[in-house]
Amino acid sequence: MLKSLFNWKVLLNLAVAIGVFVGLVWLTFRWLEYHTNHGQEIPVPNIVNKSVYEAIRILDDSGLEYEVDSPQYNPKYRPFQVLQVYPAPGSRVKDGRAILLKVNPRTWAKVEVPDVINKYSGLAFQRLEQVGLKVGDTIYEPSIQKDAVLRILYKGNPVQPKTKVPRFSIVDVVIGSGPLRNISIPNVVGLTVKEARTVIARSMFEVGVVDHEDGSKDESDIIYYQDPAAGDVRDQGMQIDLWASKKTPAELRNKIEELNSVYRMKVDTGLPPVQYQEIPARQEPAYETPPPVQAPRRENTAPSEPARTTEPPRTSSSSSSSSRPAVSGGEATRNRTPASGTAGTSGSSPSSGTAKTAAPAPQKPAEKAKARKVVVE
């Protein structure tokens, strides 16, 4: 087997195969160099902070392609100003390489106006701010939808929901101020149903039940009766019922009288007026205040034995006083004397029969009257 491998024919075929493989590899690389412009590189020019139009012209002259991206508007830079380049300026790229340019757009990206028609104004303001819109003027307009958004204005013109406007744009909001009170009912008798709907809607009322005489729903039928009647005052938003027919009101006189008996009730004013009598105000009974109850008087009774009291010593040049028996309470009261005066005379002494006078007491400042004990000497 080894002998057959070293045969000259086998070696010749092997050499030819190796040569063919090497030639194919060489040709492949040469084709790649030619196709990819190997060794031919172009430096990326510095086009940052230039306008996008000038940057495109420079790239075209250099043989480079470009792609423009406007991610988000930045008010710090000029509109259409090149903010960033990829690959970075100075890098070497192949001829025909696409250069990515990030450019500042002319204004903010557009956003859709949210659908807030007939929504509460507080919720509408919140939705507008969430999408990036600012509320300018708030305009109130008479409407039965109080505090509801009626229209959205952009630059004075109404815009429909999902209309795209620049972000951070200022929009005006029209809000309903509520129904008006005591508005006269319009007269729609003699008009077609279609015309009556227009007149009623213009007066901020609503169409209630429409009764067609023949049971059809033809909008060209003539209105021959309405409730409430024309000229009555109602609040806006109230319903107005209509009766329509293809006949004229003159031909439907009996029907109109029948409806008047139901919806136009007459008030009999021939009755005498009701008289009202005033009831006198209720008077509270007067009560007399009872006289105060007097406390029972206490009678002083003499004690069984005369009470003896010890008289405090007195400073006097006379001889010492002798003890005497105390008098009863009634007699003590009759013989009471003021502190600044002299002692009164007591009853006659059993021994001498004459009364002794006490020495005058020294003067003292006036004090509050107190109960005193009178001692008879």
MARKOLMAR-29432 format. One record per residue (C-alpha): residue number from 1; z negated, x negated, y. Coordinates in nm, 2 decimals. Each point is the difference from the previous one (the first is absolute). Layout:
N
@seq=NUM | Z=Z | X=X | Y=Y $
...
//
This chain:
377
@seq=1 | Z=0.00 | X=0.00 | Y=0.00 $
@seq=2 | Z=-0.08 | X=-0.28 | Y=0.24 $
@seq=3 | Z=0.33 | X=-0.16 | Y=-0.08 $
@seq=4 | Z=0.18 | X=0.31 | Y=0.11 $
@seq=5 | Z=-0.18 | X=0.01 | Y=0.33 $
@seq=6 | Z=0.12 | X=-0.35 | Y=0.10 $
@seq=7 | Z=0.36 | X=0.09 | Y=-0.08 $
@seq=8 | Z=0.22 | X=-0.09 | Y=0.29 $
@seq=9 | Z=0.13 | X=0.35 | Y=0.04 $
@seq=10 | Z=-0.34 | X=0.15 | Y=0.03 $
@seq=11 | Z=-0.09 | X=-0.26 | Y=0.27 $
@seq=12 | Z=0.32 | X=0.07 | Y=0.18 $
@seq=13 | Z=-0.07 | X=0.38 | Y=0.02 $
@seq=14 | Z=-0.36 | X=-0.07 | Y=0.11 $
@seq=15 | Z=0.12 | X=-0.22 | Y=0.29 $
@seq=16 | Z=0.26 | X=0.25 | Y=0.11 $
@seq=17 | Z=-0.27 | X=0.28 | Y=0.01 $
@seq=18 | Z=-0.24 | X=-0.22 | Y=0.20 $
@seq=19 | Z=0.28 | X=-0.08 | Y=0.25 $
@seq=20 | Z=0.09 | X=0.36 | Y=0.04 $
@seq=21 | Z=-0.36 | X=0.10 | Y=0.07 $
@seq=22 | Z=-0.05 | X=-0.27 | Y=0.26 $
@seq=23 | Z=0.32 | X=0.10 | Y=0.17 $
@seq=24 | Z=-0.10 | X=0.36 | Y=0.02 $
@seq=25 | Z=-0.34 | X=-0.09 | Y=0.15 $
@seq=26 | Z=0.16 | X=-0.23 | Y=0.26 $
@seq=27 | Z=0.25 | X=0.27 | Y=0.10 $
@seq=28 | Z=-0.28 | X=0.26 | Y=0.02 $
@seq=29 | Z=-0.20 | X=-0.21 | Y=0.25 $
@seq=30 | Z=0.31 | X=-0.08 | Y=0.20 $
@seq=31 | Z=0.08 | X=0.37 | Y=0.03 $
@seq=32 | Z=-0.36 | X=0.07 | Y=0.11 $
@seq=33 | Z=0.01 | X=-0.27 | Y=0.26 $
@seq=34 | Z=0.32 | X=0.14 | Y=0.14 $
@seq=35 | Z=-0.12 | X=0.36 | Y=-0.02 $
@seq=36 | Z=-0.34 | X=-0.06 | Y=0.15 $
@seq=37 | Z=0.12 | X=-0.25 | Y=0.26 $
@seq=38 | Z=-0.24 | X=-0.26 | Y=-0.14 $
@seq=39 | Z=-0.09 | X=-0.26 | Y=0.26 $
@seq=40 | Z=0.13 | X=0.23 | Y=0.29 $
@seq=41 | Z=-0.32 | X=0.13 | Y=0.17 $
@seq=42 | Z=-0.03 | X=0.15 | Y=0.35 $
@seq=43 | Z=-0.32 | X=-0.02 | Y=0.20 $
@seq=44 | Z=-0.14 | X=0.34 | Y=0.12 $
@seq=45 | Z=0.02 | X=0.02 | Y=0.38 $
@seq=46 | Z=-0.30 | X=0.08 | Y=0.21 $
@seq=47 | Z=0.06 | X=0.35 | Y=0.12 $
@seq=48 | Z=-0.36 | X=0.12 | Y=0.04 $
@seq=49 | Z=-0.07 | X=0.19 | Y=0.33 $
@seq=50 | Z=0.37 | X=0.05 | Y=0.06 $
@seq=51 | Z=0.17 | X=0.34 | Y=0.02 $
@seq=52 | Z=0.14 | X=0.13 | Y=-0.32 $
@seq=53 | Z=0.35 | X=0.00 | Y=0.14 $
@seq=54 | Z=-0.02 | X=-0.37 | Y=0.09 $
@seq=55 | Z=-0.16 | X=-0.09 | Y=-0.34 $
@seq=56 | Z=0.29 | X=0.17 | Y=-0.19 $
@seq=57 | Z=0.26 | X=-0.19 | Y=0.20 $
@seq=58 | Z=-0.17 | X=-0.34 | Y=-0.08 $
@seq=59 | Z=-0.02 | X=0.09 | Y=-0.37 $
@seq=60 | Z=0.36 | X=0.10 | Y=-0.01 $
@seq=61 | Z=0.10 | X=-0.33 | Y=0.15 $
@seq=62 | Z=-0.21 | X=-0.19 | Y=-0.26 $
@seq=63 | Z=0.16 | X=0.18 | Y=-0.29 $
@seq=64 | Z=-0.32 | X=0.17 | Y=-0.10 $
@seq=65 | Z=-0.05 | X=0.37 | Y=-0.09 $
@seq=66 | Z=-0.29 | X=0.21 | Y=0.15 $
@seq=67 | Z=-0.21 | X=0.30 | Y=-0.08 $
@seq=68 | Z=-0.19 | X=0.19 | Y=0.28 $
@seq=69 | Z=-0.34 | X=0.16 | Y=-0.06 $
@seq=70 | Z=-0.19 | X=0.20 | Y=0.26 $
@seq=71 | Z=-0.35 | X=0.06 | Y=-0.15 $
@seq=72 | Z=-0.20 | X=0.13 | Y=0.29 $
@seq=73 | Z=0.02 | X=0.01 | Y=0.38 $
@seq=74 | Z=-0.22 | X=-0.23 | Y=0.19 $
@seq=75 | Z=-0.03 | X=0.07 | Y=0.38 $
@seq=76 | Z=-0.10 | X=-0.36 | Y=0.06 $
@seq=77 | Z=0.36 | X=-0.12 | Y=-0.06 $
@seq=78 | Z=0.34 | X=0.09 | Y=0.13 $
@seq=79 | Z=0.21 | X=0.25 | Y=-0.18 $
@seq=80 | Z=0.24 | X=-0.16 | Y=-0.25 $
@seq=81 | Z=-0.18 | X=-0.33 | Y=0.02 $
@seq=82 | Z=0.01 | X=-0.22 | Y=-0.32 $
@seq=83 | Z=-0.36 | X=-0.04 | Y=-0.10 $
@seq=84 | Z=0.03 | X=-0.19 | Y=-0.34 $
@seq=85 | Z=0.28 | X=-0.17 | Y=-0.20 $
@seq=86 | Z=0.00 | X=-0.06 | Y=-0.38 $
@seq=87 | Z=0.06 | X=-0.28 | Y=-0.11 $
@seq=88 | Z=-0.17 | X=-0.17 | Y=0.29 $
@seq=89 | Z=0.20 | X=-0.17 | Y=0.26 $
@seq=90 | Z=0.10 | X=-0.36 | Y=-0.10 $
@seq=91 | Z=0.03 | X=0.08 | Y=-0.37 $
@seq=92 | Z=0.33 | X=-0.09 | Y=-0.18 $
@seq=93 | Z=0.18 | X=0.27 | Y=-0.18 $
@seq=94 | Z=0.34 | X=0.05 | Y=-0.16 $
@seq=95 | Z=0.30 | X=0.12 | Y=0.19 $
@seq=96 | Z=0.00 | X=0.38 | Y=-0.01 $
@seq=97 | Z=-0.37 | X=0.04 | Y=-0.06 $
@seq=98 | Z=-0.15 | X=0.32 | Y=0.15 $
@seq=99 | Z=-0.27 | X=-0.06 | Y=0.27 $
@seq=100 | Z=-0.26 | X=0.27 | Y=0.04 $
@seq=101 | Z=-0.08 | X=0.09 | Y=0.36 $
@seq=102 | Z=-0.30 | X=0.20 | Y=0.10 $
@seq=103 | Z=0.08 | X=0.17 | Y=0.33 $
@seq=104 | Z=-0.22 | X=0.20 | Y=0.24 $
@seq=105 | Z=0.15 | X=0.35 | Y=0.02 $
@seq=106 | Z=0.09 | X=0.17 | Y=0.32 $
@seq=107 | Z=-0.29 | X=0.25 | Y=-0.02 $
@seq=108 | Z=-0.24 | X=0.15 | Y=-0.25 $
@seq=109 | Z=0.12 | X=0.13 | Y=-0.33 $
@seq=110 | Z=0.07 | X=0.38 | Y=0.00 $
@seq=111 | Z=-0.24 | X=0.24 | Y=-0.16 $
@seq=112 | Z=0.04 | X=0.36 | Y=-0.10 $
@seq=113 | Z=-0.16 | X=0.28 | Y=0.20 $
@seq=114 | Z=-0.25 | X=0.17 | Y=-0.23 $
@seq=115 | Z=0.02 | X=0.37 | Y=-0.06 $
@seq=116 | Z=-0.29 | X=0.14 | Y=0.21 $
@seq=117 | Z=0.17 | X=0.31 | Y=0.13 $
@seq=118 | Z=-0.24 | X=0.30 | Y=-0.02 $
@seq=119 | Z=-0.28 | X=-0.23 | Y=-0.10 $
@seq=120 | Z=-0.34 | X=-0.03 | Y=0.18 $
@seq=121 | Z=0.03 | X=-0.23 | Y=0.30 $
@seq=122 | Z=-0.29 | X=-0.23 | Y=-0.11 $
@seq=123 | Z=0.16 | X=-0.07 | Y=-0.34 $
@seq=124 | Z=0.34 | X=-0.04 | Y=0.17 $
@seq=125 | Z=-0.13 | X=-0.27 | Y=0.24 $
@seq=126 | Z=-0.15 | X=-0.19 | Y=-0.29 $
@seq=127 | Z=0.33 | X=0.01 | Y=-0.20 $
@seq=128 | Z=0.20 | X=-0.12 | Y=0.30 $
@seq=129 | Z=-0.23 | X=-0.30 | Y=0.05 $
@seq=130 | Z=0.01 | X=-0.09 | Y=-0.37 $
@seq=131 | Z=0.38 | X=-0.05 | Y=0.01 $
@seq=132 | Z=-0.02 | X=-0.20 | Y=0.32 $
@seq=133 | Z=0.09 | X=0.26 | Y=0.27 $
@seq=134 | Z=-0.20 | X=0.05 | Y=0.32 $
@seq=135 | Z=-0.07 | X=0.34 | Y=0.14 $
@seq=136 | Z=0.09 | X=0.03 | Y=0.37 $
@seq=137 | Z=-0.03 | X=0.33 | Y=0.18 $
@seq=138 | Z=-0.16 | X=0.31 | Y=-0.16 $
@seq=139 | Z=0.18 | X=0.31 | Y=0.12 $
@seq=140 | Z=-0.16 | X=0.34 | Y=-0.06 $
@seq=141 | Z=0.23 | X=0.30 | Y=-0.04 $
@seq=142 | Z=-0.09 | X=0.37 | Y=-0.05 $
@seq=143 | Z=0.02 | X=0.08 | Y=-0.37 $
@seq=144 | Z=-0.19 | X=0.20 | Y=-0.25 $
@seq=145 | Z=-0.05 | X=-0.32 | Y=-0.20 $
@seq=146 | Z=-0.30 | X=-0.15 | Y=0.19 $
@seq=147 | Z=-0.05 | X=-0.38 | Y=-0.03 $
@seq=148 | Z=0.31 | X=-0.03 | Y=-0.22 $
@seq=149 | Z=0.29 | X=-0.24 | Y=0.06 $
@seq=150 | Z=0.31 | X=0.18 | Y=0.11 $
@seq=151 | Z=0.24 | X=-0.28 | Y=0.08 $
@seq=152 | Z=0.01 | X=-0.38 | Y=0.03 $
@seq=153 | Z=0.20 | X=-0.15 | Y=0.29 $
@seq=154 | Z=0.14 | X=-0.35 | Y=0.01 $
@seq=155 | Z=0.13 | X=-0.10 | Y=0.35 $
@seq=156 | Z=-0.01 | X=0.37 | Y=0.10 $
@seq=157 | Z=0.21 | X=0.12 | Y=-0.30 $
@seq=158 | Z=-0.14 | X=0.18 | Y=-0.30 $
@seq=159 | Z=0.03 | X=-0.20 | Y=-0.33 $
@seq=160 | Z=-0.01 | X=0.14 | Y=-0.35 $
@seq=161 | Z=-0.23 | X=-0.13 | Y=-0.27 $
@seq=162 | Z=0.13 | X=-0.31 | Y=-0.19 $
@seq=163 | Z=0.20 | X=-0.11 | Y=0.30 $
@seq=164 | Z=-0.02 | X=-0.38 | Y=0.04 $
@seq=165 | Z=-0.13 | X=-0.14 | Y=0.33 $
@seq=166 | Z=-0.11 | X=-0.35 | Y=0.09 $
@seq=167 | Z=-0.35 | X=-0.09 | Y=-0.10 $
@seq=168 | Z=-0.27 | X=0.03 | Y=0.27 $
@seq=169 | Z=0.22 | X=0.25 | Y=0.19 $
@seq=170 | Z=-0.17 | X=0.25 | Y=0.23 $
@seq=171 | Z=0.05 | X=0.37 | Y=-0.10 $
@seq=172 | Z=-0.12 | X=0.31 | Y=0.18 $
@seq=173 | Z=-0.16 | X=0.29 | Y=-0.20 $
@seq=174 | Z=0.03 | X=0.37 | Y=0.09 $
@seq=175 | Z=-0.30 | X=0.20 | Y=-0.11 $
@seq=176 | Z=-0.06 | X=0.37 | Y=-0.01 $
@seq=177 | Z=-0.26 | X=0.12 | Y=0.25 $
@seq=178 | Z=-0.08 | X=0.33 | Y=-0.19 $
@seq=179 | Z=0.11 | X=0.36 | Y=0.07 $
@seq=180 | Z=-0.03 | X=0.16 | Y=0.34 $
@seq=181 | Z=-0.21 | X=0.31 | Y=0.05 $
@seq=182 | Z=0.10 | X=0.35 | Y=0.12 $
@seq=183 | Z=0.38 | X=-0.05 | Y=-0.01 $
@seq=184 | Z=0.23 | X=0.31 | Y=0.05 $
@seq=185 | Z=0.19 | X=0.11 | Y=-0.31 $
@seq=186 | Z=0.38 | X=-0.02 | Y=0.06 $
@seq=187 | Z=0.22 | X=0.30 | Y=-0.04 $
@seq=188 | Z=0.24 | X=-0.04 | Y=-0.29 $
@seq=189 | Z=0.10 | X=0.37 | Y=-0.05 $
@seq=190 | Z=0.37 | X=0.03 | Y=0.01 $
@seq=191 | Z=0.06 | X=-0.36 | Y=-0.11 $
@seq=192 | Z=0.12 | X=-0.11 | Y=-0.34 $
@seq=193 | Z=-0.24 | X=-0.15 | Y=-0.25 $
@seq=194 | Z=0.14 | X=-0.35 | Y=0.06 $
@seq=195 | Z=-0.03 | X=0.03 | Y=0.38 $
@seq=196 | Z=-0.35 | X=0.14 | Y=-0.03 $
@seq=197 | Z=-0.11 | X=-0.30 | Y=-0.21 $
@seq=198 | Z=0.13 | X=-0.23 | Y=0.28 $
@seq=199 | Z=-0.18 | X=0.19 | Y=0.28 $
@seq=200 | Z=-0.32 | X=0.02 | Y=-0.20 $
@seq=201 | Z=0.00 | X=-0.37 | Y=-0.09 $
@seq=202 | Z=0.07 | X=-0.09 | Y=0.37 $
@seq=203 | Z=-0.32 | X=0.19 | Y=0.10 $
@seq=204 | Z=-0.20 | X=-0.19 | Y=-0.26 $
@seq=205 | Z=-0.05 | X=0.30 | Y=-0.22 $
@seq=206 | Z=0.08 | X=0.05 | Y=-0.37 $
@seq=207 | Z=0.21 | X=0.26 | Y=-0.17 $
@seq=208 | Z=-0.20 | X=0.21 | Y=-0.24 $
@seq=209 | Z=0.14 | X=0.26 | Y=-0.23 $
@seq=210 | Z=0.36 | X=0.11 | Y=0.05 $
@seq=211 | Z=0.06 | X=0.35 | Y=-0.14 $
@seq=212 | Z=0.37 | X=0.08 | Y=-0.04 $
@seq=213 | Z=0.07 | X=0.37 | Y=-0.03 $
@seq=214 | Z=0.26 | X=-0.04 | Y=-0.27 $
@seq=215 | Z=-0.19 | X=-0.26 | Y=-0.19 $
@seq=216 | Z=0.24 | X=-0.28 | Y=0.08 $
@seq=217 | Z=-0.07 | X=-0.33 | Y=0.17 $
@seq=218 | Z=0.29 | X=0.00 | Y=0.24 $
@seq=219 | Z=-0.09 | X=-0.20 | Y=0.31 $
@seq=220 | Z=0.25 | X=0.21 | Y=0.21 $
@seq=221 | Z=-0.22 | X=0.31 | Y=-0.03 $
@seq=222 | Z=-0.12 | X=0.14 | Y=0.33 $
@seq=223 | Z=-0.38 | X=0.00 | Y=0.08 $
@seq=224 | Z=-0.11 | X=0.36 | Y=0.08 $
@seq=225 | Z=-0.38 | X=-0.05 | Y=-0.02 $
@seq=226 | Z=-0.25 | X=-0.28 | Y=0.04 $
@seq=227 | Z=-0.37 | X=-0.04 | Y=-0.04 $
@seq=228 | Z=-0.18 | X=-0.11 | Y=0.22 $
@seq=229 | Z=0.19 | X=0.18 | Y=0.28 $
@seq=230 | Z=0.17 | X=-0.19 | Y=0.27 $
@seq=231 | Z=-0.23 | X=-0.08 | Y=0.29 $
@seq=232 | Z=-0.31 | X=-0.02 | Y=-0.21 $
@seq=233 | Z=-0.19 | X=-0.33 | Y=0.04 $
@seq=234 | Z=-0.08 | X=-0.21 | Y=-0.30 $
@seq=235 | Z=-0.08 | X=-0.36 | Y=-0.08 $
@seq=236 | Z=0.29 | X=-0.22 | Y=-0.09 $
@seq=237 | Z=0.05 | X=-0.04 | Y=-0.37 $
@seq=238 | Z=-0.05 | X=0.37 | Y=-0.08 $
@seq=239 | Z=0.25 | X=0.18 | Y=-0.22 $
@seq=240 | Z=0.24 | X=0.27 | Y=0.13 $
@seq=241 | Z=0.12 | X=0.25 | Y=-0.26 $
@seq=242 | Z=0.35 | X=0.14 | Y=0.04 $
@seq=243 | Z=0.19 | X=0.30 | Y=-0.13 $
@seq=244 | Z=0.38 | X=-0.03 | Y=-0.01 $
@seq=245 | Z=0.29 | X=0.22 | Y=-0.08 $
@seq=246 | Z=0.37 | X=0.03 | Y=0.05 $
@seq=247 | Z=-0.06 | X=0.32 | Y=0.19 $
@seq=248 | Z=-0.07 | X=0.02 | Y=0.37 $
@seq=249 | Z=-0.36 | X=0.08 | Y=0.12 $
@seq=250 | Z=0.12 | X=0.34 | Y=0.12 $
@seq=251 | Z=0.10 | X=0.10 | Y=-0.35 $
@seq=252 | Z=-0.34 | X=-0.11 | Y=-0.13 $
@seq=253 | Z=-0.22 | X=0.20 | Y=0.24 $
@seq=254 | Z=-0.19 | X=0.18 | Y=-0.27 $
@seq=255 | Z=-0.07 | X=-0.33 | Y=-0.18 $
@seq=256 | Z=-0.12 | X=-0.15 | Y=0.33 $
@seq=257 | Z=-0.24 | X=0.29 | Y=0.06 $
@seq=258 | Z=-0.13 | X=-0.03 | Y=-0.35 $
@seq=259 | Z=-0.07 | X=-0.37 | Y=0.06 $
@seq=260 | Z=-0.16 | X=0.08 | Y=0.34 $
@seq=261 | Z=-0.25 | X=0.23 | Y=-0.17 $
@seq=262 | Z=-0.10 | X=-0.29 | Y=-0.22 $
@seq=263 | Z=0.01 | X=-0.30 | Y=0.23 $
@seq=264 | Z=-0.04 | X=0.16 | Y=0.34 $
@seq=265 | Z=-0.32 | X=0.20 | Y=-0.03 $
@seq=266 | Z=-0.08 | X=0.18 | Y=0.32 $
@seq=267 | Z=-0.35 | X=0.00 | Y=0.14 $
@seq=268 | Z=-0.14 | X=0.33 | Y=0.11 $
@seq=269 | Z=-0.13 | X=-0.06 | Y=0.35 $
@seq=270 | Z=-0.09 | X=0.37 | Y=0.07 $
@seq=271 | Z=-0.34 | X=-0.03 | Y=-0.15 $
@seq=272 | Z=-0.29 | X=-0.02 | Y=0.25 $
@seq=273 | Z=-0.13 | X=-0.34 | Y=0.06 $
@seq=274 | Z=-0.29 | X=-0.11 | Y=-0.20 $
@seq=275 | Z=-0.32 | X=-0.01 | Y=0.21 $
@seq=276 | Z=-0.26 | X=-0.26 | Y=-0.07 $
@seq=277 | Z=-0.37 | X=0.04 | Y=0.10 $
@seq=278 | Z=-0.21 | X=-0.29 | Y=0.06 $
@seq=279 | Z=-0.33 | X=-0.02 | Y=-0.19 $
@seq=280 | Z=-0.29 | X=-0.12 | Y=0.22 $
@seq=281 | Z=-0.14 | X=-0.33 | Y=-0.09 $
@seq=282 | Z=-0.30 | X=0.01 | Y=-0.22 $
@seq=283 | Z=-0.32 | X=-0.06 | Y=0.19 $
@seq=284 | Z=-0.28 | X=-0.19 | Y=-0.16 $
@seq=285 | Z=-0.34 | X=0.18 | Y=0.01 $
@seq=286 | Z=-0.26 | X=-0.14 | Y=0.24 $
@seq=287 | Z=-0.32 | X=-0.10 | Y=-0.16 $
@seq=288 | Z=-0.33 | X=-0.03 | Y=0.20 $
@seq=289 | Z=-0.20 | X=-0.31 | Y=-0.05 $
@seq=290 | Z=-0.35 | X=0.09 | Y=-0.13 $
@seq=291 | Z=-0.30 | X=-0.11 | Y=0.21 $
@seq=292 | Z=-0.17 | X=-0.31 | Y=-0.12 $
@seq=293 | Z=-0.30 | X=0.05 | Y=-0.23 $
@seq=294 | Z=-0.33 | X=-0.11 | Y=0.17 $
@seq=295 | Z=-0.24 | X=-0.21 | Y=-0.20 $
@seq=296 | Z=-0.34 | X=0.16 | Y=-0.06 $
@seq=297 | Z=-0.27 | X=-0.12 | Y=0.23 $
@seq=298 | Z=-0.28 | X=-0.20 | Y=-0.15 $
@seq=299 | Z=-0.36 | X=0.07 | Y=0.11 $
@seq=300 | Z=-0.24 | X=-0.28 | Y=0.06 $
@seq=301 | Z=-0.32 | X=0.05 | Y=-0.19 $
@seq=302 | Z=-0.32 | X=-0.20 | Y=0.07 $
@seq=303 | Z=-0.10 | X=-0.23 | Y=-0.28 $
@seq=304 | Z=-0.31 | X=0.07 | Y=-0.20 $
@seq=305 | Z=-0.16 | X=-0.31 | Y=0.13 $
@seq=306 | Z=0.06 | X=-0.17 | Y=0.33 $
@seq=307 | Z=0.21 | X=-0.31 | Y=-0.04 $
@seq=308 | Z=-0.14 | X=-0.31 | Y=0.13 $
@seq=309 | Z=0.22 | X=-0.27 | Y=0.15 $
@seq=310 | Z=-0.09 | X=-0.34 | Y=0.10 $
@seq=311 | Z=0.08 | X=-0.07 | Y=0.36 $
@seq=312 | Z=0.15 | X=-0.34 | Y=0.07 $
@seq=313 | Z=-0.21 | X=-0.22 | Y=0.22 $
@seq=314 | Z=0.05 | X=0.04 | Y=0.37 $
@seq=315 | Z=-0.05 | X=-0.26 | Y=0.27 $
@seq=316 | Z=-0.24 | X=0.14 | Y=0.25 $
@seq=317 | Z=-0.29 | X=-0.11 | Y=0.21 $
@seq=318 | Z=-0.20 | X=0.30 | Y=-0.09 $
@seq=319 | Z=-0.22 | X=0.02 | Y=-0.30 $
@seq=320 | Z=0.14 | X=0.04 | Y=-0.35 $
@seq=321 | Z=0.12 | X=0.35 | Y=-0.08 $
@seq=322 | Z=-0.19 | X=0.21 | Y=-0.24 $
@seq=323 | Z=0.16 | X=0.16 | Y=-0.29 $
@seq=324 | Z=0.08 | X=0.37 | Y=0.04 $
@seq=325 | Z=0.13 | X=0.26 | Y=-0.25 $
@seq=326 | Z=0.38 | X=0.07 | Y=0.01 $
@seq=327 | Z=0.12 | X=0.33 | Y=0.13 $
@seq=328 | Z=0.24 | X=0.23 | Y=-0.17 $
@seq=329 | Z=0.37 | X=-0.02 | Y=0.03 $
@seq=330 | Z=0.04 | X=0.28 | Y=0.25 $
@seq=331 | Z=-0.26 | X=-0.15 | Y=0.23 $
@seq=332 | Z=0.15 | X=-0.35 | Y=-0.03 $
@seq=333 | Z=0.34 | X=0.14 | Y=0.11 $
@seq=334 | Z=-0.15 | X=0.17 | Y=0.30 $
@seq=335 | Z=-0.19 | X=-0.32 | Y=0.10 $
@seq=336 | Z=0.31 | X=-0.24 | Y=-0.04 $
@seq=337 | Z=0.06 | X=-0.22 | Y=0.30 $
@seq=338 | Z=0.27 | X=-0.26 | Y=0.06 $
@seq=339 | Z=-0.05 | X=-0.36 | Y=-0.09 $
@seq=340 | Z=0.01 | X=-0.12 | Y=0.36 $
@seq=341 | Z=-0.26 | X=0.25 | Y=0.12 $
@seq=342 | Z=-0.37 | X=0.03 | Y=-0.04 $
@seq=343 | Z=-0.17 | X=0.15 | Y=-0.30 $
@seq=344 | Z=-0.08 | X=0.37 | Y=0.04 $
@seq=345 | Z=-0.35 | X=0.14 | Y=-0.03 $
@seq=346 | Z=-0.10 | X=0.13 | Y=-0.33 $
@seq=347 | Z=-0.25 | X=0.27 | Y=-0.07 $
@seq=348 | Z=-0.36 | X=-0.03 | Y=0.11 $
@seq=349 | Z=-0.21 | X=-0.25 | Y=-0.20 $
@seq=350 | Z=-0.28 | X=0.15 | Y=-0.20 $
@seq=351 | Z=-0.25 | X=-0.25 | Y=0.14 $
@seq=352 | Z=0.09 | X=-0.04 | Y=0.37 $
@seq=353 | Z=0.24 | X=0.29 | Y=0.06 $
@seq=354 | Z=0.22 | X=-0.21 | Y=0.24 $
@seq=355 | Z=0.34 | X=-0.14 | Y=-0.08 $
@seq=356 | Z=0.08 | X=-0.37 | Y=0.01 $
@seq=357 | Z=0.32 | X=-0.13 | Y=0.15 $
@seq=358 | Z=0.18 | X=-0.29 | Y=-0.17 $
@seq=359 | Z=0.10 | X=-0.31 | Y=0.19 $
@seq=360 | Z=0.36 | X=-0.01 | Y=0.12 $
@seq=361 | Z=0.25 | X=-0.16 | Y=-0.24 $
@seq=362 | Z=0.24 | X=-0.27 | Y=0.11 $
@seq=363 | Z=0.35 | X=0.10 | Y=0.10 $
@seq=364 | Z=0.27 | X=-0.03 | Y=-0.27 $
@seq=365 | Z=0.38 | X=0.05 | Y=0.02 $
@seq=366 | Z=0.13 | X=0.34 | Y=-0.07 $
@seq=367 | Z=0.06 | X=0.06 | Y=-0.37 $
@seq=368 | Z=0.15 | X=0.28 | Y=-0.20 $
@seq=369 | Z=-0.25 | X=0.28 | Y=-0.05 $
@seq=370 | Z=-0.19 | X=-0.03 | Y=-0.32 $
@seq=371 | Z=-0.25 | X=0.21 | Y=-0.17 $
@seq=372 | Z=-0.35 | X=-0.11 | Y=0.12 $
@seq=373 | Z=-0.35 | X=0.06 | Y=-0.13 $
@seq=374 | Z=-0.25 | X=0.10 | Y=0.27 $
@seq=375 | Z=-0.35 | X=-0.12 | Y=-0.05 $
@seq=376 | Z=-0.28 | X=0.17 | Y=0.18 $
@seq=377 | Z=-0.27 | X=-0.24 | Y=0.12 $
//
